[in-house]
Amino acid sequence: MKKHLLSFLLLVAPIALITINAQKTLDKGTIKMEITKVGSEDAQTAQMLEMMKGTSFTVIFKGEESITKTSMMGGMVNTDVKMNKKSGKMDMYMDMMGQKMWIETDEAEAQKGQIKPTIEEVKSDTKELLGYKTFRVNIKNAEAPDMKISAYITKEIKAPVNGIQGLQAVELSGFPLMVIMESPQMSMTIETKELSEEMDESALTVDTAGYKKMTMEEFQKSMGGMGGGMGF
């Protein structure tokens, strides 16, 4: 369980396209999301989840390019995931307490060997989030039958979700402003806290000094095989 929870948080990748005004779609901006709720009946798991509460995801995007910056455990673990929507190229930069890894890959490789999840749209279940009307989608994967993922999405924002760990093979018709994950062992909610049409273009460039470059296969071996399937 510990491995699966860490895997999810370490490999979160781009969610793009934000706007303050739901009447228009922007091609650049910044989005900030956060793990706001966690829970488990198991005391050890609950303690670990509490450490993950407050983990932040900052997505900066412009046109085809986007980068997701994840900070967890009080900044001890930081991940930058840069993607190019047109080419499918993906670069992951991980700094785990000073151990820096740079994984060059693409969406096709990231999805390799994964079973495509089934998507159920429940348009009767709606929420208004940050001025957007959203509806619920249920995401299920045969490899993780006990894990239930629900997302409240809006079609007003055209955003790729394939970089999010657990959602690499998922094709949604809109952008998720809230994601709820539940299993018999734990629950976790990720919510969008801020939307802005402002962005820092320099943030799309990563300083690679000190990073060890490796393939996805090498990375997965170094992490004990984490990163496949639904990520749990």
C-alpha positions, 0 to 999 in steps of 0.5 A: 500500500505504501508503494502504491500511494507514493507511486501515485504522488511521484508521477503526477503529470500535466493537467492543462488549460485553465480559465477564470471565465467559463465562457472562454477557453484559454491557450495559456494559464496556471492551475493550482490543485491540492490534496485536500482530504484523505482517510483510512480506517487503518491507523498506519495508512491514515498516518501516511496519508496525513503526510500527503495531505496538502501536496500541491500540483501547479500546472503551467501551460501555453499552447502545446506545452505544459509543465506540472510541478508537484511538491509533497512532504513539505518540499522533500520530494519535488517532481516536474513533468513537462509535456508537448501535446503535439509531439507526445514527448514527456520529460519527468524531472524528480528530486527526491531529497537531493536524488535527481532523476531525469526520465525521457519518455513519451505518452505512448511509452507511459501507456505501454502495457496498460489496460485501457480503463472504462469511462462512465459519464453520469451527467445527472450528477453535477457540481459547480466548481470555481464557476464551472458546471461540471458532471461526474465521470467514473473511471474503472480499470480491470487491473485495480477492481477495488480502486474507484476513481470519480472526476468532476469534469467540464467541457469548457476546458480542453485539458490533457489528463494523460500525464496523471498517474493512474489516468495515463490511458484515460480519454475524458471528454473534459477537464477534471476540476476534482478527482476522488479516489476510493478503495477499501484501504483509503480515500483521497480527494484532489481539488482545484484551488486556483485558476489563472490566465497568467503564466510564467513562460520561464517555468516551462524550461527546467534547469537539468544540472545535476539530474541523472538521465535514464529511460523509463525502464531504468526508472521503474526498476530503480523504483521497484517496478512502480508506475504501471497500471492504475498506479495503486 
